[in-house]
Amino acid sequence: MGNILHMRSVEVPFPKISHNHRSVHCPLPTNSHLQHYCYNSNNSNNSNNTKVTEEESYPLATQKTSGQEVKTGESGEKKASKPQDGRSKDTSKTTSDDKQSLPVVQQEWKLETLSQNNKNNIMKSHITVASNVATKTTVATVASAAQSKASSSVLVLCQKWAAMESEAQRPMAKRQLSDESAACSLRVVKKSTLRREEVQSEVEGRAPLRKELFATTEVFSRVDNHAINTGKLRSQRIFSVPTITQTITEGAQNELEKLRAIWIWLCHNIEYDVSGYLGLTDKLCSPDRVIETGRGVCCGYSSVCMQMCQEAGIECQEVSGHGKGIGYRQGQSYQNTKSLHMWNAVKLGGHWYLLDACWGAGRVDMDNKAFIKRYDDFYFLTDPEDFINSHCPDEQEWQLLDNPIPLEEFEKRVLKTSEFYRLGLTLLHPKHFLLVTENGEASVSMKFTKPVDFTYQISQRNGCGPKVVNSSSGLLTVTRESMRLRLLPPTGGTYDVMIFARPGNNSGTFSWVCSLLVECPEQKPMEELPENPFLSWGLQRNAESLGVKKCSNGAEAAVSKTGSFELVLHTSRPLMMLCELTHKDLDPSIAKRCLATQIQSDHLTCNVLCPYLGYYRLSVFVRDYERPQDGFKNGGNFLLRCTEGAINLNELFPPALSTACGPGIRTQDAGLSKFSHTGVLVSTQQGKCNITFQNQQDLELHAVLFKEKRKRLGHPLSRHIFFTYNSSKVTISVALPEAGVYKLGLYAKSSTDQDFRMLCDFVLRNSSESSWPPFPCTYTAWQRGSVLFEPRGGLLEPLSWVRFRVRVPGAQRVSVLGEQLMELQLNKSRVWEGEVFTGANVSQLKLAASEGGGGSTDMAIIMSFDVLSQQNEM
């Protein structure tokens, strides 16, 4: 009868069932690559300075014997059997001898063997045995069929066959494959006639992804709790694999739940053997010693996992290969080096899956030479497409990929941590870890489906160790669905880039998600960029939740050639806004005079003046307008660049501007509307302007004009403002005495208010060198609806005739009082008019009105005009 033995070694001394595996270094993730990395951590990876003994790796050659297939290396050692699922066809074949004796009862047996050097050599044999054939005959048949190189080992194996008969008393479930696996193993398939895709389709189809096996690990809560609570058997001096396995898998309803219990037990009860890895003590690999001490290196985890799986009736293999763990550096080559890591492959439902309990148990802190328990569920049944980024098996079949990648491609892959996948990130660019700058810059981009926050760290490699460079060497942009990091190395050289992330709307610690290497052959000449403590540029990822819909400017630098800039944020609800402007040469006190903000119900506007050339950071903070108790939150950060036209320091915005400049929510709530000037800035080249609007609430209005420094003293600036009321329309006339920048504050109060309340500020910019005289001085009797047509100026020449034209609603009599009393006449247009002589001996002319008729002398002064002396010059 033909037999197929899949062995790892032909040296098979078989005194007892045991697993004293060969020592294999486990490249476990270290503290420098912690997946819960604290962003500002100062930990460093010094594993490269530790002397570690390198062990032998698994060989790759194949040896064949008559009637059996044995996979070995050049040295005669045999390898782990290939995956026998949809990813690789089972090549088991039957011979004519199998049909000679009928009826035949067939059974499958699993034999686990031990090498003479106490290294890890596990042999699984699927031997079909006829129950009516004597054991010695079977032994003789097998021994005669073996080739000379393997015959002695097979003979020793067969001589131990009788000792295995007692194993027949064990439950069939623990020594047989599942029905699906058994059916698969008995199928006769010729590899040479089938493509890999055809094998997948004909045998078992595509293996379900992890998320298809279980939507969330919460489905294992019962199994996990049972394995953790019942698996603390070391304190009871229970080290038996069968006993532990039976205890922790009790109540498991299927193979998946059994495997989950085994995984949980391994991750919570076995610590990584750091001292063994460093060569300070013997490495712990054998299952007995690993369970007894509670410590082991990677092969310790994998050997215990395999033995427990066998006890639970789950087909399991140990897989050797390279892992990007302890001591790994970007760009490291694995060519012509022996692999130092081991993990497991398990077969569930006819499909192979991958897991690494060593990496699932925790991390190694190489600074303190200690193991840090930190359970990581990602390495339980990891999808092969993700697993290959950190684990590369010696045999390509164990990649479990439709298109296995070569070792060279594995070396080039970007190092991604488990947190990368947990956050649902997808790396768009680059495809490989090495970036070479073009014109002094490079970029990294990702996409995601759930909100994620990012930050980064850039370190330059040099002879004295890595040196963290300024965060301004990167420009990070994060939107709701993507991120982009522009890398701008300050000098030529080699840079390590670590990217960190955390779930959006979370104030927790950032976790390391991936690393890259940047080569900068030549620095890009550019000016120094400002620091950004808020990390990302453009609108913040959560800006929409803050009420900001879109922005007039993106993440790229906005260029100004005039020294001014306007940023507009469109909002979904009324918001308040504060802004901050920084530049390497800009004093914070001066920076406040570079900003003027306008708050409107559906958008926010920030006007910026740039007094220096170069780059600026403009940060915007918002909160709900109706919730003053809420704090301001960063809504966006914008990069501005002034290339020419810097503003003179004497021409910045006036000091102490209100946060609400120009017409906005305040003026709207007060009932003012239809402003002639809808923005913050009012510019005039003649030195005069009129601002009009509608006053629907019949408010009492007041205005204040301010200029920081006046070149020459004169009348108070309040005389340079004049209100005209025409029904609900209000006109504020302004005549400025000199060039410069002014602040015009508008105030109002209703009949129920005691004090005026501030509505808004306008910024007036006058470029005219003309000096305009003040307006007449008005009094409270100057009622709404009154209009002064002539004279508009408040200063009159002496000894001159002046024409007066004025409308005073309700007045029965209007006069001008000077050297003489002059009565004005009412014309058909209801305008009072007349000619008045200023004289030489009076300093003022007063305009008065009376609502009484005839000869009533009860008149109220409504305004006054100053008469210049003959020596005065305007």
Number of C-alpha atoms within 10 A of each C-alpha: 19 20 22 20 21 22 25 27 27 24 22 22 14 19 10 12 10 17 25 24 22 22 27 27 23 29 24 26 23 26 25 24 29 21 24 19 18 15 17 9 9 7 15 15 17 15 18 12 8 11 10 14 11 13 13 14 18 21 19 17 14 15 17 14 17 14 18 18 18 23 24 23 16 11 10 20 22 26 27 23 22 19 22 20 26 25 28 21 26 21 16 20 16 16 11 8 9 15 11 10 11 9 10 15 10 10 15 15 17 18 20 19 26 26 21 14 11 15 17 25 27 29 22 19 17 21 17 18 20 18 12 11 11 10 16 13 10 16 19 13 14 20 21 14 17 21 16 11 13 18 17 16 18 22 18 16 20 20 16 16 16 13 11 15 9 9 12 10 8 9 10 13 13 16 21 19 23 19 11 14 19 15 12 21 20 14 15 13 18 13 13 6 9 13 11 15 15 14 21 19 12 12 20 18 16 14 20 14 14 16 12 9 11 13 9 10 12 10 11 15 10 13 24 20 14 20 26 17 12 14 22 16 17 15 8 7 9 14 19 15 19 14 13 22 24 15 16 25 25 15 13 16 10 10 19 17 19 24 25 21 26 26 27 24 26 25 24 20 18 24 22 29 25 22 18 19 23 18 13 10 11 12 25 29 30 26 28 19 18 25 25 17 16 20 22 30 29 29 32 35 33 31 28 25 30 24 22 26 25 23 19 20 20 25 24 23 27 22 26 27 20 23 24 23 20 23 19 20 16 17 14 11 14 14 10 6 11 18 24 21 29 28 27 23 24 21 22 20 16 24 21 23 24 23 24 28 29 32 26 22 27 23 27 26 23 23 14 8 14 16 20 15 16 17 17 19 20 20 20 20 23 19 20 20 13 15 21 20 19 18 22 25 20 22 18 16 17 27 24 25 15 16 12 16 13 10 16 11 11 20 22 17 19 21 22 23 22 22 21 21 13 12 18 13 21 14 17 13 14 16 12 15 19 18 21 16 20 14 13 20 21 19 19 18 17 16 19 16 12 13 19 24 22 23 21 21 19 24 20 21 14 11 5 6 10 15 13 14 15 15 21 19 20 27 22 25 24 26 20 19 14 20 22 22 21 15 23 23 27 21 16 15 15 19 25 20 20 19 21 24 24 22 17 16 11 11 9 10 15 22 24 27 27 22 21 23 22 24 20 23 15 17 17 17 10 10 10 14 22 20 17 20 10 14 19 25 26 24 27 23 25 20 20 15 11 21 20 24 16 16 16 10 17 16 19 13 17 17 17 20 14 14 20 17 18 16 17 16 21 18 20 16 16 20 23 22 23 19 19 15 24 18 22 14 11 15 11 13 9 15 19 20 19 25 25 27 26 25 24 23 17 17 20 23 22 23 18 24 25 31 23 21 19 22 22 25 21 23 22 22 18 22 21 17 16 11 10 10 9 11 10 16 14 19 24 25 26 23 22 25 22 23 16 15 15 18 17 12 14 12 15 21 26 21 17 9 20 17 18 26 27 30 26 23 22 19 21 14 10 18 14 23 18 13 16 13 15 16 17 22 18 19 15 15 13 16 22 19 18 16 16 19 18 19 20 13 11 18 16 14 15 17 16 15 21 18 14 12 11 12 9 7 9 10 11 10 18 15 19 23 21 21 23 18 19 13 13 15 18 21 18 17 17 24 22 28 24 17 19 21 22 22 23 23 20 22 19 18 18 15 8 6 10 8 10 14 16 17 23 23 26 25 23 26 21 22 15 17 14 16 15 18 19 25 26 25 18 17 12 9 14 20 15 18 16 19 18 19 14 12 16 15 16 19 20 22 19 20 16 14 13 16 13 20 20 20 18 24 16 13 16 14 22 25 22 23 18 19 16 12 12 16 19 21 16 18 10 7 7 12 18 22 20 16 16 22 18 24 17 15 12 15 17 18 25 18 24 22 25 19 15 14 11 7 7 11 11 11 16 17 19 21 21 20 21 21 23 19 15 10 6 9 7 10
